[in-house]
Amino acid sequence: MIEQLALLGGKPAVSIPRPHEIWPPPASQVELEDIAEQRNRDISIKGKSGPIKDFEEAFKGFLEDKIKFTVSFNSGTSALLAAYFAVGIDAGDEIIGPCLTFHAALSPVYLLRAVPVLVDIDINNRCIDPTKIEERITSKTKAITVVHQWGHPAEMDAIMPIAQKYGLKVIEDCSHAHGSRYKGRLCGTFGDVAVFSLQANKALFAGEGGILVTNSSMYHDRATLLGHYRDRSKDEIVDPNLQKYWVTGFGLKLRMSPFNAIVAKHSLNHFPLVKLGRHTCLKYFIQRLKEVEFIEPPFIADNVDMGGWYGFKPLYKQERLGGISRNLLIAALKAEGMEVDAPSAPVLSTLPLYNDEYSPLFPLHRQSLSPQTQVNFPIGTQVENEALSLPTFYDWEVHKPIIDQYIDAFKKVAHFKDALLELADSRTL
Ligand SMILES: Cc1ncc(COP(=O)(O)O)c(C=O)c1O
């Protein structure tokens, strides 16, 4: 006999106590000692030296030495601002990007008085849909931002020719895609500039931090000058015409702290194990989710490698569970002891920054922002409404039993669908 739903007073299907996803994992003793030692050696690194240099050089190795320049920043958002600035994004320019992703992939362009132009996503890989890019290109379009969403690479063989045809720059936002590959080639090695967030939730993390990578010395110089005045610019700028700005840079200080660089270097060392763990756990999870009729597991194309695999967001097919709302499903699953939620990021066109008619940043300038609200994004909206956020499991020994219990919980909810529907009627959930 199956125990009653936990939401209705039964025993929860998941007996293993939460939290189920502990991330980032605790530091090793060596990492803690490195941090302690740095405390008394140098707590502000102005040039490219010490742990900053160590991490940046190690990151080149991580990208298999396919990249000439790596520049660290205090966040992925800062690195993205530097990337847009580096490729010359200017007032009035339009930047094509996906409608459903973390906003910081595109929001920094507003500071350059440019405008994101949103494009719907692909239902499978959740990245920008290349078949919908060309219809959004105008004479003002200057760049395409590609986000390899949740670690799944975007369809680069379709995107790069469009960029070439229209002479557009390509910015790769690899914040979810450390170590991901498209047809064997590493994400971050396709575009003019790529950025990796190293924020604490990422598979490769510094705590707070980001790294910009490029093969262009001009983009390197411009990105460096935007966020690294004095020593770093003095020593690193290649172009003699830009070198003269070393004292001031271009006005900002966006450098990473040495402590974050130490954390990042250790995270890089552990990355192969994290990747292996995530692939083992999440492929198993996908396999088992096929037993749950109302869940569409995440899609993984045959020709990609998910790398660090940032997030695990299957879709809930409400019509296959009698129309029970996602909110009620989540409540029932939480009561069963699962760690589950709706992802927090909405379609970007719904956010005030994206649908204001004029820039709130430059109110006196009155530049029209061509608000994004006139365009519909059916796939982005569908994913926003259907996605479930589940833990990105990575430790086979610890997480395999949890995955099994999650499958039990899903099945239990399906078994008691009618009871849930009754509850929905009585509570208008
Ligand atoms: C796709 C994407 N781009 C950019 C960022 C911003 O990175 P950060 O939080 O390091 O500023 C994030 C952060 O989650 C992200 O998911």
Ligand as a Chemical Component Dictionary entry (heavy atoms), coordinates in Angstrom:
data_LIG
# 
_chem_comp.id                   LIG 
_chem_comp.type                 NON-POLYMER 
_chem_comp.pdbx_formal_charge   0 
_chem_comp.three_letter_code    LIG 
# 
loop_
_chem_comp_atom.comp_id 
_chem_comp_atom.atom_id 
_chem_comp_atom.alt_atom_id 
_chem_comp_atom.type_symbol 
_chem_comp_atom.charge 
_chem_comp_atom.model_Cartn_x 
_chem_comp_atom.model_Cartn_y 
_chem_comp_atom.model_Cartn_z 
_chem_comp_atom.pdbx_ordinal 
LIG C1 C1 C 0 24.190 33.495 -17.747 1  
LIG C2 C2 C 0 24.803 34.383 -16.700 2  
LIG N1 N1 N 0 25.478 35.472 -17.083 3  
LIG C3 C3 C 0 26.053 36.291 -16.190 4  
LIG C4 C4 C 0 25.971 36.058 -14.846 5  
LIG C5 C5 C 0 26.552 37.042 -13.888 6  
LIG O1 O1 O 0 27.623 36.534 -13.187 7  
LIG P1 P1 P 0 28.007 37.103 -11.743 8  
LIG O2 O2 O 0 26.968 36.659 -10.787 9  
LIG O3 O3 O 0 29.351 36.470 -11.474 10 
LIG O4 O4 O 0 28.110 38.569 -11.853 11 
LIG C6 C6 C 0 25.289 34.921 -14.399 12 
LIG C7 C7 C 0 25.184 34.642 -12.955 13 
LIG O5 O5 O 0 24.535 33.728 -12.523 14 
LIG C8 C8 C 0 24.677 34.069 -15.342 15 
LIG O6 O6 O 0 23.974 33.006 -14.954 16 
# 
loop_
_chem_comp_bond.comp_id 
_chem_comp_bond.atom_id_1 
_chem_comp_bond.atom_id_2 
_chem_comp_bond.value_order 
_chem_comp_bond.pdbx_ordinal 
LIG C1 C2 SING 1  
LIG C2 N1 SING 2  
LIG C2 C8 DOUB 3  
LIG N1 C3 DOUB 4  
LIG C3 C4 SING 5  
LIG C4 C5 SING 6  
LIG C4 C6 DOUB 7  
LIG C5 O1 SING 8  
LIG O1 P1 SING 9  
LIG P1 O2 DOUB 10 
LIG P1 O3 SING 11 
LIG P1 O4 SING 12 
LIG C6 C7 SING 13 
LIG C6 C8 SING 14 
LIG C7 O5 DOUB 15 
LIG C8 O6 SING 16 
# 
